[in-house]
Amino acid sequence: MILCFGASWPFNVYKSFRARTAKGKSLLFLILIDLGYIAGIAAKLMNPVYMAEIGEKWYVLFFYFLNFAMVAADIVLYVRNKRLDRLAGI
């Protein structure tokens, strides 16, 4: 699941960058997704079994952080695109 989400977010960020509009986007949805990644990261960091084996399973946290960063970038683009929409009178 985390790999599929990770593969799709860069495409979504690129599409948001090129579209230059916030139409069809939901800020609440993006924030909830990022909160989910924060919860996943926190769960891993608080799991003593995972932390004992982090040397072998570091990549799991890496993908959580990478996906969080992609969604955060999409949030930044949403704010930019919303401003562009406002300037264009949309």
N, CA, C and O atoms as a GROMACS GRO file, in nm:
protein
  360
    1MET      N    1   0.083  -0.119   0.000
    1MET     CA    2   0.000   0.000   0.000
    1MET      C    3   0.087   0.125   0.000
    1MET      O    4   0.066   0.216  -0.080
    2ILE      N    5   0.184   0.128   0.090
    2ILE     CA    6   0.267   0.247   0.102
    2ILE      C    7   0.348   0.270  -0.026
    2ILE      O    8   0.372   0.385  -0.063
    3LEU      N    9   0.388   0.163  -0.093
    3LEU     CA   10   0.462   0.178  -0.219
    3LEU      C   11   0.373   0.230  -0.331
    3LEU      O   12   0.416   0.313  -0.412
    4CYS      N   13   0.250   0.183  -0.337
    4CYS     CA   14   0.158   0.231  -0.441
    4CYS      C   15   0.124   0.378  -0.421
    4CYS      O   16   0.123   0.456  -0.516
    5PHE      N   17   0.097   0.416  -0.296
    5PHE     CA   18   0.074   0.558  -0.269
    5PHE      C   19   0.198   0.639  -0.304
    5PHE      O   20   0.189   0.746  -0.364
    6GLY      N   21   0.313   0.587  -0.266
    6GLY     CA   22   0.438   0.656  -0.293
    6GLY      C   23   0.464   0.675  -0.441
    6GLY      O   24   0.519   0.777  -0.482
    7ALA      N   25   0.424   0.579  -0.521
    7ALA     CA   26   0.443   0.590  -0.666
    7ALA      C   27   0.347   0.689  -0.729
    7ALA      O   28   0.379   0.749  -0.831
    8SER      N   29   0.230   0.706  -0.670
    8SER     CA   30   0.129   0.793  -0.732
    8SER      C   31   0.142   0.940  -0.691
    8SER      O   32   0.102   1.028  -0.767
    9TRP      N   33   0.196   0.969  -0.573
    9TRP     CA   34   0.202   1.109  -0.528
    9TRP      C   35   0.288   1.198  -0.618
    9TRP      O   36   0.247   1.312  -0.643
   10PRO      N   37   0.403   1.153  -0.666
   10PRO     CA   38   0.479   1.244  -0.755
   10PRO      C   39   0.400   1.284  -0.879
   10PRO      O   40   0.411   1.398  -0.924
   11PHE      N   41   0.323   1.193  -0.935
   11PHE     CA   42   0.240   1.226  -1.050
   11PHE      C   43   0.134   1.330  -1.013
   11PHE      O   44   0.106   1.422  -1.089
   12ASN      N   45   0.076   1.313  -0.896
   12ASN     CA   46  -0.026   1.406  -0.849
   12ASN      C   47   0.032   1.545  -0.825
   12ASN      O   48  -0.030   1.646  -0.859
   13VAL      N   49   0.151   1.550  -0.767
   13VAL     CA   50   0.217   1.679  -0.742
   13VAL      C   51   0.250   1.746  -0.875
   13VAL      O   52   0.229   1.866  -0.891
   14TYR      N   53   0.300   1.670  -0.970
   14TYR     CA   54   0.331   1.726  -1.103
   14TYR      C   55   0.206   1.779  -1.171
   14TYR      O   56   0.207   1.887  -1.230
   15LYS      N   57   0.097   1.704  -1.161
   15LYS     CA   58  -0.030   1.747  -1.220
   15LYS      C   59  -0.078   1.877  -1.154
   15LYS      O   60  -0.127   1.966  -1.224
   16SER      N   61  -0.066   1.888  -1.022
   16SER     CA   62  -0.105   2.011  -0.953
   16SER      C   63  -0.019   2.128  -0.996
   16SER      O   64  -0.068   2.240  -1.013
   17PHE      N   65   0.110   2.102  -1.013
   17PHE     CA   66   0.201   2.208  -1.057
   17PHE      C   67   0.165   2.258  -1.195
   17PHE      O   68   0.163   2.379  -1.219
   18ARG      N   69   0.137   2.167  -1.286
   18ARG     CA   70   0.106   2.204  -1.425
   18ARG      C   71  -0.034   2.264  -1.440
   18ARG      O   72  -0.055   2.351  -1.524
   19ALA      N   73  -0.129   2.219  -1.360
   19ALA     CA   74  -0.268   2.263  -1.375
   19ALA      C   75  -0.286   2.410  -1.338
   19ALA      O   76  -0.366   2.480  -1.400
   20ARG      N   77  -0.212   2.458  -1.239
   20ARG     CA   78  -0.222   2.597  -1.194
   20ARG      C   79  -0.364   2.635  -1.152
   20ARG      O   80  -0.404   2.751  -1.163
   21THR      N   81  -0.439   2.537  -1.103
   21THR     CA   82  -0.572   2.562  -1.049
   21THR      C   83  -0.596   2.465  -0.934
   21THR      O   84  -0.544   2.354  -0.933
   22ALA      N   85  -0.676   2.508  -0.839
   22ALA     CA   86  -0.710   2.422  -0.725
   22ALA      C   87  -0.842   2.349  -0.749
   22ALA      O   88  -0.889   2.275  -0.662
   23LYS      N   89  -0.902   2.370  -0.863
   23LYS     CA   90  -1.029   2.302  -0.893
   23LYS      C   91  -1.010   2.152  -0.887
   23LYS      O   92  -0.914   2.097  -0.939
   24GLY      N   93  -1.105   2.086  -0.822
   24GLY     CA   94  -1.102   1.941  -0.810
   24GLY      C   95  -1.015   1.891  -0.697
   24GLY      O   96  -1.003   1.770  -0.678
   25LYS      N   97  -0.954   1.981  -0.621
   25LYS     CA   98  -0.870   1.943  -0.509
   25LYS      C   99  -0.941   1.972  -0.378
   25LYS      O  100  -1.023   2.064  -0.371
   26SER      N  101  -0.910   1.895  -0.276
   26SER     CA  102  -0.967   1.917  -0.145
   26SER      C  103  -0.853   1.933  -0.045
   26SER      O  104  -0.776   1.840  -0.022
   27LEU      N  105  -0.843   2.052   0.014
   27LEU     CA  106  -0.741   2.076   0.114
   27LEU      C  107  -0.762   1.985   0.235
   27LEU      O  108  -0.665   1.932   0.290
   28LEU      N  109  -0.885   1.967   0.276
   28LEU     CA  110  -0.914   1.880   0.389
   28LEU      C  111  -0.865   1.737   0.363
   28LEU      O  112  -0.807   1.674   0.451
   29PHE      N  113  -0.888   1.688   0.243
   29PHE     CA  114  -0.843   1.554   0.207
   29PHE      C  115  -0.692   1.543   0.219
   29PHE      O  116  -0.640   1.447   0.277
   30LEU      N  117  -0.620   1.641   0.164
   30LEU     CA  118  -0.474   1.639   0.169
   30LEU      C  119  -0.423   1.645   0.312
   30LEU      O  120  -0.328   1.575   0.348
   31ILE      N  121  -0.485   1.728   0.393
   31ILE     CA  122  -0.444   1.740   0.533
   31ILE      C  123  -0.470   1.609   0.607
   31ILE      O  124  -0.386   1.565   0.686
   32LEU      N  125  -0.583   1.547   0.582
   32LEU     CA  126  -0.614   1.418   0.647
   32LEU      C  127  -0.515   1.309   0.605
   32LEU      O  128  -0.476   1.226   0.688
   33ILE      N  129  -0.476   1.309   0.480
   33ILE     CA  130  -0.377   1.212   0.434
   33ILE      C  131  -0.245   1.235   0.507
   33ILE      O  132  -0.182   1.139   0.554
   34ASP      N  133  -0.201   1.361   0.515
   34ASP     CA  134  -0.076   1.390   0.585
   34ASP      C  135  -0.085   1.355   0.734
   34ASP      O  136   0.011   1.305   0.792
   35LEU      N  137  -0.200   1.380   0.795
   35LEU     CA  138  -0.217   1.341   0.935
   35LEU      C  139  -0.207   1.188   0.949
   35LEU      O  140  -0.154   1.138   1.048
   36GLY      N  141  -0.257   1.116   0.851
   36GLY     CA  142  -0.245   0.970   0.852
   36GLY      C  143  -0.099   0.927   0.844
   36GLY      O  144  -0.059   0.832   0.913
   37TYR      N  145  -0.020   0.994   0.762
   37TYR     CA  146   0.123   0.962   0.755
   37TYR      C  147   0.192   0.995   0.886
   37TYR      O  148   0.279   0.921   0.931
   38ILE      N  149   0.154   1.107   0.949
   38ILE     CA  150   0.212   1.143   1.079
   38ILE      C  151   0.178   1.035   1.182
   38ILE      O  152   0.263   0.995   1.261
   39ALA      N  153   0.053   0.989   1.180
   39ALA     CA  154   0.013   0.882   1.273
   39ALA      C  155   0.091   0.754   1.246
   39ALA      O  156   0.132   0.686   1.340
   40GLY      N  157   0.113   0.722   1.120
   40GLY     CA  158   0.190   0.602   1.086
   40GLY      C  159   0.334   0.613   1.132
   40GLY      O  160   0.391   0.517   1.183
   41ILE      N  161   0.393   0.730   1.112
   41ILE     CA  162   0.531   0.754   1.157
   41ILE      C  163   0.539   0.743   1.309
   41ILE      O  164   0.629   0.677   1.363
   42ALA      N  165   0.446   0.806   1.377
   42ALA     CA  166   0.444   0.802   1.523
   42ALA      C  167   0.427   0.658   1.573
   42ALA      O  168   0.493   0.618   1.669
   43ALA      N  169   0.340   0.582   1.508
   43ALA     CA  170   0.318   0.443   1.549
   43ALA      C  171   0.446   0.361   1.535
   43ALA      O  172   0.479   0.280   1.622
   44LYS      N  173   0.518   0.383   1.426
   44LYS     CA  174   0.645   0.310   1.407
   44LYS      C  175   0.747   0.351   1.513
   44LYS      O  176   0.815   0.266   1.570
   45LEU      N  177   0.757   0.481   1.539
   45LEU     CA  178   0.856   0.530   1.635
   45LEU      C  179   0.826   0.487   1.778
   45LEU      O  180   0.917   0.474   1.860
   46MET      N  181   0.699   0.463   1.809
   46MET     CA  182   0.661   0.422   1.944
   46MET      C  183   0.657   0.270   1.960
   46MET      O  184   0.635   0.220   2.070
   47ASN      N  185   0.677   0.196   1.852
   47ASN     CA  186   0.674   0.050   1.856
   47ASN      C  187   0.812  -0.003   1.891
   47ASN      O  188   0.904   0.006   1.810
   48PRO      N  189   0.828  -0.057   2.012
   48PRO     CA  190   0.962  -0.103   2.054
   48PRO      C  191   1.017  -0.216   1.967
   48PRO      O  192   1.138  -0.224   1.947
   49VAL      N  193   0.931  -0.302   1.917
   49VAL     CA  194   0.978  -0.411   1.831
   49VAL      C  195   1.035  -0.355   1.702
   49VAL      O  196   1.142  -0.397   1.657
   50TYR      N  197   0.962  -0.259   1.641
   50TYR     CA  198   1.011  -0.197   1.518
   50TYR      C  199   1.142  -0.123   1.544
   50TYR      O  200   1.237  -0.134   1.467
   51MET      N  201   1.146  -0.046   1.652
   51MET     CA  202   1.265   0.033   1.682
   51MET      C  203   1.386  -0.056   1.710
   51MET      O  204   1.499  -0.018   1.680
   52ALA      N  205   1.364  -0.174   1.767
   52ALA     CA  206   1.474  -0.266   1.792
   52ALA      C  207   1.532  -0.319   1.661
   52ALA      O  208   1.649  -0.356   1.655
   53GLU      N  209   1.450  -0.321   1.556
   53GLU     CA  210   1.494  -0.373   1.426
   53GLU      C  211   1.506  -0.264   1.321
   53GLU      O  212   1.506  -0.294   1.202
   54ILE      N  213   1.517  -0.137   1.363
   54ILE     CA  214   1.515  -0.027   1.266
   54ILE      C  215   1.633  -0.034   1.169
   54ILE      O  216   1.623   0.014   1.056
   55GLY      N  217   1.742  -0.093   1.211
   55GLY     CA  218   1.856  -0.108   1.121
   55GLY      C  219   1.823  -0.193   0.999
   55GLY      O  220   1.880  -0.174   0.892
   56GLU      N  221   1.731  -0.285   1.015
   56GLU     CA  222   1.689  -0.373   0.906
   56GLU      C  223   1.565  -0.322   0.835
   56GLU      O  224   1.542  -0.355   0.718
   57LYS      N  225   1.484  -0.242   0.903
   57LYS     CA  226   1.356  -0.199   0.847
   57LYS      C  227   1.345  -0.047   0.834
   57LYS      O  228   1.235   0.007   0.838
   58TRP      N  229   1.457   0.022   0.818
   58TRP     CA  230   1.458   0.168   0.808
   58TRP      C  231   1.378   0.217   0.688
   58TRP      O  232   1.323   0.327   0.691
   59TYR      N  233   1.372   0.137   0.582
   59TYR     CA  234   1.307   0.179   0.459
   59TYR      C  235   1.157   0.206   0.478
   59TYR      O  236   1.099   0.285   0.404
   60VAL      N  237   1.096   0.140   0.575
   60VAL     CA  238   0.952   0.162   0.600
   60VAL      C  239   0.930   0.308   0.642
   60VAL      O  240   0.843   0.376   0.587
   61LEU      N  241   1.009   0.354   0.738
   61LEU     CA  242   0.997   0.494   0.781
   61LEU      C  243   1.034   0.589   0.669
   61LEU      O  244   0.973   0.695   0.654
   62PHE      N  245   1.134   0.552   0.589
   62PHE     CA  246   1.174   0.635   0.476
   62PHE      C  247   1.056   0.662   0.384
   62PHE      O  248   1.033   0.776   0.343
   63PHE      N  249   0.981   0.558   0.351
   63PHE     CA  250   0.867   0.575   0.261
   63PHE      C  251   0.753   0.655   0.325
   63PHE      O  252   0.684   0.731   0.257
   64TYR      N  253   0.734   0.637   0.455
   64TYR     CA  254   0.635   0.721   0.524
   64TYR      C  255   0.674   0.868   0.514
   64TYR      O  256   0.590   0.952   0.482
   65PHE      N  257   0.801   0.899   0.542
   65PHE     CA  258   0.848   1.038   0.535
   65PHE      C  259   0.842   1.090   0.392
   65PHE      O  260   0.805   1.206   0.370
   66LEU      N  261   0.879   1.008   0.295
   66LEU     CA  262   0.875   1.049   0.154
   66LEU      C  263   0.733   1.082   0.111
   66LEU      O  264   0.709   1.184   0.047
   67ASN      N  265   0.639   0.995   0.145
   67ASN     CA  266   0.500   1.020   0.110
   67ASN      C  267   0.445   1.142   0.181
   67ASN      O  268   0.371   1.221   0.122
   68PHE      N  269   0.482   1.160   0.308
   68PHE     CA  270   0.441   1.280   0.381
   68PHE      C  271   0.491   1.404   0.308
   68PHE      O  272   0.417   1.501   0.293
   69ALA      N  273   0.616   1.402   0.264
   69ALA     CA  274   0.673   1.517   0.194
   69ALA      C  275   0.601   1.544   0.062
   69ALA      O  276   0.580   1.660   0.026
   70MET      N  277   0.564   1.440  -0.009
   70MET     CA  278   0.492   1.457  -0.136
   70MET      C  279   0.356   1.522  -0.113
   70MET      O  280   0.316   1.612  -0.187
   71VAL      N  281   0.284   1.477  -0.013
   71VAL     CA  282   0.153   1.535   0.017
   71VAL      C  283   0.169   1.678   0.067
   71VAL      O  284   0.088   1.765   0.034
   72ALA      N  285   0.273   1.704   0.147
   72ALA     CA  286   0.299   1.841   0.194
   72ALA      C  287   0.327   1.932   0.074
   72ALA      O  288   0.282   2.046   0.071
   73ALA      N  289   0.402   1.882  -0.024
   73ALA     CA  290   0.428   1.960  -0.145
   73ALA      C  291   0.298   1.989  -0.219
   73ALA      O  292   0.278   2.098  -0.272
   74ASP      N  293   0.209   1.890  -0.223
   74ASP     CA  294   0.079   1.910  -0.289
   74ASP      C  295  -0.005   2.013  -0.214
   74ASP      O  296  -0.080   2.088  -0.276
   75ILE      N  297   0.007   2.017  -0.081
   75ILE     CA  298  -0.064   2.118  -0.003
   75ILE      C  299  -0.012   2.257  -0.037
   75ILE      O  300  -0.089   2.351  -0.054
   76VAL      N  301   0.120   2.270  -0.047
   76VAL     CA  302   0.180   2.399  -0.085
   76VAL      C  303   0.132   2.440  -0.224
   76VAL      O  304   0.098   2.557  -0.245
   77LEU      N  305   0.127   2.346  -0.316
   77LEU     CA  306   0.078   2.377  -0.451
   77LEU      C  307  -0.071   2.412  -0.450
   77LEU      O  308  -0.116   2.496  -0.527
   78TYR      N  309  -0.147   2.347  -0.362
   78TYR     CA  310  -0.289   2.381  -0.350
   78TYR      C  311  -0.305   2.527  -0.310
   78TYR      O  312  -0.386   2.600  -0.367
   79VAL      N  313  -0.226   2.570  -0.211
   79VAL     CA  314  -0.234   2.709  -0.165
   79VAL      C  315  -0.194   2.803  -0.278
   79VAL      O  316  -0.260   2.905  -0.301
   80ARG      N  317  -0.086   2.769  -0.349
   80ARG     CA  318  -0.045   2.851  -0.463
   80ARG      C  319  -0.155   2.858  -0.568
   80ARG      O  320  -0.189   2.966  -0.617
   81ASN      N  321  -0.209   2.742  -0.603
   81ASN     CA  322  -0.311   2.736  -0.708
   81ASN      C  323  -0.439   2.806  -0.666
   81ASN      O  324  -0.507   2.867  -0.750
   82LYS      N  325  -0.473   2.799  -0.538
   82LYS     CA  326  -0.592   2.869  -0.488
   82LYS      C  327  -0.574   3.020  -0.505
   82LYS      O  328  -0.667   3.091  -0.544
   83ARG      N  329  -0.452   3.068  -0.476
   83ARG     CA  330  -0.420   3.210  -0.494
   83ARG      C  331  -0.428   3.248  -0.642
   83ARG      O  332  -0.480   3.354  -0.677
   84LEU      N  333  -0.377   3.162  -0.729
   84LEU     CA  334  -0.384   3.188  -0.873
   84LEU      C  335  -0.529   3.191  -0.920
   84LEU      O  336  -0.565   3.274  -1.005
   85ASP      N  337  -0.612   3.102  -0.867
   85ASP     CA  338  -0.754   3.103  -0.900
   85ASP      C  339  -0.820   3.234  -0.857
   85ASP      O  340  -0.900   3.292  -0.931
   86ARG      N  341  -0.786   3.279  -0.739
   86ARG     CA  342  -0.843   3.404  -0.688
   86ARG      C  343  -0.800   3.523  -0.776
   86ARG      O  344  -0.882   3.610  -0.806
   87LEU      N  345  -0.673   3.525  -0.816
   87LEU     CA  346  -0.623   3.633  -0.902
   87LEU      C  347  -0.689   3.630  -1.040
   87LEU      O  348  -0.710   3.735  -1.102
   88ALA      N  349  -0.722   3.510  -1.087
   88ALA     CA  350  -0.785   3.497  -1.217
   88ALA      C  351  -0.936   3.515  -1.210
   88ALA      O  352  -1.004   3.516  -1.313
   89GLY      N  353  -0.988   3.530  -1.090
   89GLY     CA  354  -1.132   3.552  -1.073
   89GLY      C  355  -1.214   3.426  -1.086
   89GLY      O  356  -1.332   3.431  -1.119
   90ILE      N  357  -1.152   3.312  -1.062
   90ILE     CA  358  -1.224   3.185  -1.074
   90ILE      C  359  -1.288   3.149  -0.943
   90ILE      O  360  -1.354   3.046  -0.932
   0.00000   0.00000   0.00000
